[in-house]
Amino acid sequence: MNDDFPILAAVAANPTHPYALLEHLQALGLHVSRSTLYRRVEALAAQGWLDADDIRGESGHYRRALTLSREGLTRINAEAAAILRSEPLESPLFSLAVAVAERLDARSLTAALKPRMSVAARQLTEEERLLRPGGAEPWSRAARDRRIAHLQADIAWLQGLMGRRNVADGAFRQSA
């Protein structure tokens, strides 16, 4: 992954103009300055990964409308898949990769998230096993309870992203 991923991913998820892009990236918790963003947008447009057209806005001023080019689309799909496989779930980059995959390639999203959900399910099973009587020290029970709650939430969230819903008996079904 390189430093241009957040810019390309945000544009892929929602074509916009540079100022709105800056606000979006900052709202995600990414530290980016206006001058850096504008320089990178110009460079990405020059490299052919972004299409930038000057259009007249509602107030009559010209704005730079940003969209992802075909080359940018190819690049961002590959980078999003790599991030979905490796980045922590709480990361803003993971959120951007999910937004890209949902918009561009839902099949890749499911393929990348299934292994993540499997790992979380194995961790959950191990944590629950250690909570059985005689399996955990009394002082570690609260920490294990917390990890279990986080793992359950992560699994439910990943299921929702993949279009699955948890059924009462623990089985999964594809949502309509």
C-alpha positions as CSV (number, residue, x, y, z in Angstrom):
1,M,0.0,0.0,0.0
2,N,1.3,3.5,-0.7
3,D,0.4,6.9,0.6
4,D,-2.0,7.6,-2.3
5,F,-4.4,4.9,-1.4
6,P,-6.6,7.1,0.9
7,I,-7.0,9.7,-1.9
8,L,-7.8,7.1,-4.6
9,A,-10.1,5.1,-2.3
10,A,-12.1,8.1,-1.2
11,V,-12.6,9.3,-4.8
12,A,-13.5,5.7,-5.9
13,A,-16.1,5.5,-3.1
14,N,-17.5,8.9,-3.8
15,P,-16.3,11.1,-6.7
16,T,-15.9,14.7,-5.4
17,H,-13.8,17.8,-5.5
18,P,-10.5,18.2,-3.6
19,Y,-11.9,20.3,-0.7
20,A,-14.6,17.8,0.1
21,L,-12.0,15.0,-0.2
22,L,-9.8,16.8,2.4
23,E,-12.8,17.0,4.8
24,H,-13.6,13.4,4.3
25,L,-10.0,12.2,4.9
26,Q,-9.7,14.3,8.0
27,A,-13.0,13.0,9.3
28,L,-11.6,9.5,9.0
29,G,-8.8,10.6,11.3
30,L,-6.1,10.7,8.6
31,H,-3.7,13.6,9.0
32,V,-3.4,15.4,5.7
33,S,-2.7,19.0,4.9
34,R,-4.5,20.9,2.2
35,S,-1.3,21.7,0.3
36,T,-0.2,18.1,0.4
37,L,-3.6,16.8,-0.8
38,Y,-3.8,19.3,-3.7
39,R,-0.2,18.4,-4.8
40,R,-1.0,14.7,-4.7
41,V,-4.3,15.2,-6.6
42,E,-2.4,17.0,-9.3
43,A,0.2,14.3,-9.4
44,L,-2.3,11.5,-9.6
45,A,-4.2,13.3,-12.4
46,A,-0.9,13.7,-14.3
47,Q,-0.1,10.0,-13.8
48,G,-3.5,9.1,-15.2
49,W,-5.0,7.6,-12.1
50,L,-7.5,10.4,-11.5
51,D,-9.6,12.3,-14.0
52,A,-10.0,16.0,-13.0
53,D,-12.4,18.2,-14.8
54,D,-13.1,21.9,-14.0
55,I,-16.8,22.4,-13.7
56,R,-18.8,25.4,-12.6
57,G,-20.3,25.0,-9.1
58,E,-23.6,26.2,-7.7
59,S,-22.0,29.5,-6.7
60,G,-20.6,30.1,-10.2
61,H,-17.0,29.3,-9.1
62,Y,-15.1,26.6,-10.9
63,R,-14.3,23.4,-9.0
64,R,-12.2,20.5,-9.9
65,A,-14.4,17.4,-10.2
66,L,-12.4,14.2,-9.4
67,T,-13.2,10.7,-10.6
68,L,-11.2,7.6,-10.8
69,S,-9.8,6.7,-14.2
70,R,-9.7,3.2,-15.6
71,E,-6.0,2.9,-14.6
72,G,-6.8,4.2,-11.1
73,L,-9.7,1.7,-10.8
74,T,-7.4,-1.2,-11.6
75,R,-4.8,0.0,-9.1
76,I,-7.3,0.7,-6.3
77,N,-9.0,-2.7,-6.6
78,A,-5.7,-4.4,-6.0
79,E,-4.6,-2.2,-3.1
80,A,-8.1,-2.5,-1.5
81,A,-7.9,-6.3,-1.6
82,A,-4.5,-6.3,0.0
83,I,-5.6,-3.9,2.8
84,L,-8.8,-6.0,3.5
85,R,-6.5,-9.0,4.1
86,S,-4.0,-7.3,6.4
87,E,-5.1,-4.0,7.9
88,P,-6.6,-4.0,11.5
89,L,-10.4,-3.7,11.4
90,E,-10.4,-0.5,13.3
91,S,-8.1,1.3,10.8
92,P,-9.4,4.1,8.7
93,L,-7.6,2.5,5.8
94,F,-9.7,-0.7,6.4
95,S,-12.9,1.5,6.3
96,L,-11.8,3.0,3.0
97,A,-11.0,-0.4,1.5
98,V,-14.5,-1.6,2.5
99,A,-16.1,1.4,0.9
100,V,-14.2,0.8,-2.3
101,A,-14.9,-2.9,-2.4
102,E,-18.6,-2.5,-1.7
103,R,-18.9,0.1,-4.5
104,L,-16.6,-1.6,-7.1
105,D,-16.4,-5.3,-6.4
106,A,-18.6,-6.9,-3.8
107,R,-17.2,-10.4,-4.7
108,S,-13.7,-9.4,-3.8
109,L,-15.0,-7.9,-0.5
110,T,-16.5,-11.3,0.5
111,A,-13.4,-13.2,-0.6
112,A,-11.1,-11.0,1.5
113,L,-13.3,-10.9,4.6
114,K,-14.1,-14.6,4.9
115,P,-10.6,-15.4,6.2
116,R,-10.7,-12.5,8.6
117,M,-14.0,-13.8,10.0
118,S,-12.6,-17.3,10.3
119,V,-9.6,-16.0,12.3
120,A,-11.9,-14.1,14.6
121,A,-14.2,-17.1,15.1
122,R,-11.2,-19.3,16.0
123,Q,-10.0,-16.6,18.5
124,L,-13.5,-16.4,20.0
125,T,-13.7,-20.2,20.4
126,E,-10.3,-20.2,22.2
127,E,-11.3,-17.3,24.5
128,E,-14.6,-19.0,25.4
129,R,-12.8,-22.3,26.0
130,L,-10.4,-20.6,28.4
131,L,-13.4,-19.1,30.4
132,R,-14.8,-22.6,31.2
133,P,-14.4,-23.5,34.9
134,G,-10.8,-24.2,35.6
135,G,-9.7,-22.7,32.2
136,A,-8.9,-19.2,33.3
137,E,-7.4,-17.4,36.3
138,P,-10.1,-15.4,38.1
139,W,-8.2,-12.2,37.6
140,S,-8.1,-12.7,33.8
141,R,-11.9,-13.3,33.5
142,A,-12.8,-9.6,32.9
143,A,-10.1,-9.2,30.2
144,R,-11.3,-12.4,28.5
145,D,-15.0,-11.2,28.7
146,R,-13.9,-8.0,27.0
147,R,-12.0,-9.8,24.2
148,I,-15.0,-12.1,23.7
149,A,-17.4,-9.1,23.4
150,H,-15.0,-7.4,20.9
151,L,-14.6,-10.6,18.8
152,Q,-18.4,-11.1,18.8
153,A,-18.9,-7.6,17.6
154,D,-16.2,-7.9,14.9
155,I,-17.8,-11.2,13.6
156,A,-21.2,-9.6,13.5
157,W,-19.9,-6.6,11.6
158,L,-18.0,-8.7,9.1
159,Q,-21.1,-10.9,8.6
160,G,-23.1,-7.7,7.8
161,L,-20.4,-6.5,5.4
162,M,-20.6,-9.8,3.6
163,G,-24.4,-9.7,3.4
164,R,-24.9,-12.4,6.0
165,R,-27.0,-12.4,9.1
166,N,-26.5,-14.5,12.2
167,V,-29.3,-17.0,12.7
168,A,-30.4,-18.0,16.3
169,D,-28.9,-21.5,16.0
170,G,-25.5,-20.2,15.0
171,A,-25.8,-21.1,11.3
172,F,-25.5,-18.5,8.6
173,R,-27.7,-17.7,5.6
174,Q,-27.3,-15.4,2.7
175,S,-29.5,-12.3,3.0
176,A,-32.1,-11.6,0.3
